[in-house]
Amino acid sequence: MEKTCHQHRDCLRKRAEEESAAEVPEVTPMLLPPTELPRTQIIERTRHRYEDIHRLLEKRWTISAIARRL
């Protein structure tokens, strides 16, 4: 396979250039409304932990100090 690819590298390069030159239609992203997560115990705990971490980061705590604390 390697030998064949090496022998036809000019053809392959030409084809790759043709494909890259072909105009690709622009895809518009679909905007979906954000889904609201249910209020479960683990989600609430995660949100509180996130708030605690960022509160300590604002106080200039190091990541390792936050990890030991929490």
FIGUBA-204082 format. One record per residue (C-alpha): residue in one letter; x, y, z. Coordinates in nm, 4 decimals, decimal comma. Layout:
# residues N
residuo->a; X->X; Y->Y; Z->Z
...
This chain:
# residues 70
residuo->m; X->0,0000; Y->0,0000; Z->0,0000
residuo->e; X->0,2820; Y->0,2361; Z->0,0882
residuo->k; X->0,4519; Y->0,1663; Z->-0,2461
residuo->t; X->0,1303; Y->0,2331; Z->-0,4379
residuo->c; X->0,0646; Y->0,5585; Z->-0,2519
residuo->h; X->0,4222; Y->0,6675; Z->-0,3163
residuo->q; X->0,3893; Y->0,5929; Z->-0,6881
residuo->h; X->0,0627; Y->0,7888; Z->-0,7147
residuo->r; X->0,1441; Y->1,0746; Z->-0,4790
residuo->d; X->0,1158; Y->1,3342; Z->-0,7594
residuo->c; X->-0,2347; Y->1,2135; Z->-0,8464
residuo->l; X->-0,3332; Y->1,2100; Z->-0,4807
residuo->r; X->-0,1916; Y->1,5585; Z->-0,4211
residuo->k; X->-0,3742; Y->1,6930; Z->-0,7278
residuo->r; X->-0,7027; Y->1,5410; Z->-0,6082
residuo->a; X->-0,6543; Y->1,6813; Z->-0,2572
residuo->e; X->-0,5919; Y->2,0285; Z->-0,3988
residuo->e; X->-0,9048; Y->2,0030; Z->-0,6138
residuo->e; X->-1,1142; Y->1,9032; Z->-0,3142
residuo->s; X->-0,9751; Y->2,1819; Z->-0,0969
residuo->a; X->-1,0376; Y->2,4343; Z->-0,3742
residuo->a; X->-1,3997; Y->2,3239; Z->-0,4137
residuo->e; X->-1,6322; Y->2,5643; Z->-0,2412
residuo->v; X->-1,7724; Y->2,4240; Z->0,0792
residuo->p; X->-2,1249; Y->2,5440; Z->0,1595
residuo->e; X->-2,1427; Y->2,7430; Z->0,4797
residuo->v; X->-2,3229; Y->2,5655; Z->0,7572
residuo->t; X->-2,5247; Y->2,7801; Z->0,9924
residuo->p; X->-2,5265; Y->2,6518; Z->1,3481
residuo->m; X->-2,8594; Y->2,5657; Z->1,5034
residuo->l; X->-2,9193; Y->2,7711; Z->1,8124
residuo->l; X->-3,0944; Y->2,5702; Z->2,0775
residuo->p; X->-3,2276; Y->2,7144; Z->2,4005
residuo->p; X->-3,0182; Y->2,6173; Z->2,7030
residuo->t; X->-3,1723; Y->2,3283; Z->2,8845
residuo->e; X->-3,2440; Y->2,3722; Z->3,2502
residuo->l; X->-3,0960; Y->2,0961; Z->3,4590
residuo->p; X->-3,3256; Y->1,9392; Z->3,7126
residuo->r; X->-3,2705; Y->2,0386; Z->4,0747
residuo->t; X->-3,1189; Y->1,7174; Z->4,2021
residuo->q; X->-2,9038; Y->1,6841; Z->4,5106
residuo->i; X->-2,5831; Y->1,6169; Z->4,3191
residuo->i; X->-2,6361; Y->1,9143; Z->4,0871
residuo->e; X->-2,6971; Y->2,1461; Z->4,3807
residuo->r; X->-2,3885; Y->2,0135; Z->4,5588
residuo->t; X->-2,1807; Y->2,0661; Z->4,2443
residuo->r; X->-2,3073; Y->2,4232; Z->4,2071
residuo->h; X->-2,2254; Y->2,5012; Z->4,5698
residuo->r; X->-1,8796; Y->2,3467; Z->4,5312
residuo->y; X->-1,8220; Y->2,5565; Z->4,2174
residuo->e; X->-1,9205; Y->2,8725; Z->4,4047
residuo->d; X->-1,6931; Y->2,7801; Z->4,6974
residuo->i; X->-1,3984; Y->2,7200; Z->4,4664
residuo->h; X->-1,4399; Y->3,0499; Z->4,2856
residuo->r; X->-1,4902; Y->3,2411; Z->4,6082
residuo->l; X->-1,1584; Y->3,1039; Z->4,7376
residuo->l; X->-0,9883; Y->3,1747; Z->4,4036
residuo->e; X->-1,0987; Y->3,5375; Z->4,4323
residuo->k; X->-0,9288; Y->3,5439; Z->4,7728
residuo->r; X->-0,6084; Y->3,4349; Z->4,5894
residuo->w; X->-0,5959; Y->3,0836; Z->4,7383
residuo->t; X->-0,3875; Y->2,8295; Z->4,5494
residuo->i; X->-0,5496; Y->2,5300; Z->4,3835
residuo->s; X->-0,3731; Y->2,2912; Z->4,6216
residuo->a; X->-0,4918; Y->2,4890; Z->4,9242
residuo->i; X->-0,8483; Y->2,4834; Z->4,7931
residuo->a; X->-0,8243; Y->2,1085; Z->4,7342
residuo->r; X->-0,7052; Y->2,0514; Z->5,0906
residuo->r; X->-0,9794; Y->2,2739; Z->5,2289
residuo->l; X->-1,2669; Y->2,1267; Z->5,0305
